[in-house]
């Protein structure tokens, strides 16, 4: 039986490798397995080779996705360098604030569309996709709404008026934004308190009636990792689909920090895509303590890369990655998070950061070669998502601290299905770092176990 050596990548929190004094660094260790019929191993979107000189929009297009940014109307109209970089770098734009209700109708019946028109007109001229943000939200509401008695009709009129005005020019709408509280319950506020949960489905139906060709998304934060909020969002979307509500996609905002790990995101995106909706990363930024240190920049770059790589594991389903602002001089982070900043791909002078170079590298990577192992399951991921692009997710098993690091003992899979079992840990860090692996034997149909 031939013997082949393959590598697994592991991101450990505080574990130490023999000969290493740096905690939390990327390390490679090889293990050797016997190969018979089906190999269960993994390589990911290998490497981050620079594609300097090639715009993000072009690199992303080659991968089948759009790469967008939220756009500040004041920056667009007042900063020539910002405007030029926006045109050449991105294939999609999101109206950062310009289509929020408090901006478009500050007084009842008094509409102000100038900021939104500037963004949409520039995007159409530049051949960029437009994402309208947002039709229904608990925040950025005009004060006069609090006195409305016919609130349902008012909301319907707002959605119909806004979507109809931009019909054929706005390609995607964030119809309902952040309907869930952090604990996964429906968020209390003007809409839920007065219209109950039905306002969500109604909003999608009104938007669809106003522009049947636009793609309609539910947009939420805090669902990038497994947990009660992600589960509640899943149930909400499933319920909308079961009720034949015209929802086309789910947006994952991804407002993250440099200490975040986005290794579970691929599994989350896959989970929702399996409901029959598209998914997108809609508001990506990665903030670090300001001023950023080289170490902070490196952590930030890693997270940016993980998010983009996660999207690339779902070709045809993850439609886009959008950053929430691209220029350090026009970022919302310093005002919203005092003491934090440097969250964007370009600095205040529009110079590329480490994060920008990491993203271009991920977008430039070739993906799995035809003769590569059949999947990549990062050891730090608790979700068992295959990030290689082959869509062979695994089931997480085990909870003992002696096993899988840093979160679980092991996960299992046969390289085709998702169900398997394991009797013991496949990773043991006691006194060092070792990896064991099992492969599936066609003659016995034994499920493979992946470390």
Steps between C-alpha positions, in 0.01 A plus 500: 500500500658833397583751771456875457565795727256789532482803725240645729503863615431577864440832676560444869417748772751438778639165400875477451676307230828323562777743420266799487462778755222686320142428601223530246716489190433306182700178493510207265549138594481207263353163567519187291200288412443189297294573192237251389211601277401823675739751651358733762744785545527861417647806349325836487514803277874480526727799515453872493721597211479867421303618202630856525366717224181298444183653642289312751203514262694314233642239734155440648335477161739222406372311808137556409415757769467876524716702737329808631520780751263720694519853362493823694311763301707792641823318410372418154415859419783669691809280467634454148754233596231301684273524198771383261599201715138402546454489124799281424511269803143381560230328297212582736396780735270517799326819605657542843253751648333665202195271480425478870152629574614788722702630204250450218189629681601709800156663502185318398451541128825695458744285304873556464657274241811697405751291695355170378478626143867600505608152607268310268569721198877466545469122536288465187751712308786283630324173421475407868226297666297696757384370836229711665536523875254482668118499481400384850720554804449578866743791481542816288126563499346847461348634820157553344448123475439480873171688451370288215179312562478311170851360534459199273377714209780749565762226484348357182502844338862557601617171349293541185609859444869431558528178300290634213710813472819299451347216299749373245787689664526329840577131449480374858306624803568441867127482564506430872809587701583355843158363602653290778628596843832359618330212679322392184154629589324740266624850573248712690432845362270697277435226247465193719311683774240636259487256207616176665725254319300516177666826400806306378316289243284795398807715433640242258170468317465878462856532371448216254181661369685828443792339311468128422847495342691624806663249734363524853711429808461476874812656655628416849805517723625248755414190297853440374558234764269227637281602791148598605483801267618303198248226582220755533595659169498159336153427636377841386629454145371144481160621613496770233598248233236252617240779480604577140622848594716643217830505684803448276789518742648550846769757571763437767633837613833387646598799713800330661816569700858396444465240774201341330527168327275456197571130452138407570360738238521259208283252684248769589478621142451142381233435759287789375572434133360152550164667570497607137607862546807685386740635761733798507744675730346845515679730747849363557745696708764385748587756766814499714615718790628831367761576398545164336816305579670262256362210702153651489523547126607139457204373705267725307631375167445141606136564588432684175651209312293245688177681419572529129616137486176392668296661226707328234406158638146546366533574130168605356345553842718757678443790265712779638730642763440862596724698734340768716712780367840461338691815595639570844413869475130424457447213743214490749702300753686772698176680586307185580782325690725754675854368525455278196566565134709407197222265395510545124692344212661833412644751744412869521733573207343219295810283531454124509515337843606147589131411492468621142798291397358197679166537324663535158702189579193297592320617187806416290549149637429223257275297729522121528701332229344206320732257678481668841353326805125512512446764768630739764357500851688760713570357842392816678152485351221367718259474211672235287475703180707392203666819380665347195207565271408133467197536732577197718403627843552281803316449828668623816545233763635499854566760770796379703784741565760236420394479141432742220648843566385750596133412501400139443640152494452413134268513210418229256405457140542260211587751229153480351227499766484673836424221747771300671614424853823485690586317816786714620700815438702533184705792624712474812704794620623346819878534493509615141293511189393188315233432244348165417260439216286220365392451142204326350559154356269427210485131590363565848329838445642619829448872546814709497599709797664833436725675748 
